[in-house]
């Protein structure tokens, strides 16, 4: 069985990433100055999360994955 990553950073969103990954970050869609973040199916858009914002997404994904495993 193939494992699906918990978190994906991408510049184009595929159906597989959107529907199977616990979290994803869509970086600058269509060259726009924004980032779309999805955590457990809840999306939000931010102008520029910076490195610290992306690290928070990693930490939140880790917590979600741990909770999902229990």
N, C-alpha and C positions, 0 to 999 in steps of 0.2 A: 504494500500500500504506500502510495506517495504522500509524503508529509507536505502540508501547506504551511507557508511561513506565517507567523503570528502578526508581523508588521512588515509592510512594504512601502518603500518610498519610490514614487514613480513620476514621470512627466506626462504619461498617458494612462488613463484608467481602463483596464480590461474588465470584462464581465467576471472572469475568474477571481481577480483581486477583489473586486467590489462585493462579490457574493460569498467568498470563502474565507477571506482573511479577517482576523479579529480586528485589526486596525490597519489603516493605510493613510499615507500623506501624498496628496497630489500637488506636486510642485509647479507653480506658475503655469496653470492651464492656459493654453492658447497665447502664451507670452504675456499674460496679464500679471500685474504686480499683486498677486494674492496666492494663498495656499489653502487647499481644502483638506481638512483633517476629519477622519472618521474613526471613532472609537466605539466598538461594539454596536455598530449601526447608527450611531448618533453623529451627524455631520455638523461641522461649523467651519466658517471661512474666516481667515485672519489675513491682514495685509502682509505681514512678514514676521514669522515666529522667531527668527534667529536661531542660533545654535541652542541656546537655553530652552527655547520653546520646543524644539525638536527632541531634546533630551527629556523634557517633561512627558512628551508623547511616548517615548520609549519606556519611561518609568510607569506611566499609566497602563500601557499595554502589558507590562510584566505583572502588575497587580491583577488586571483582568484575566490574564492567562492562568495565573495561580488560582484565582477564585473559580474559574471555569473547570479546573482540574479536580477540584474538591467536590 
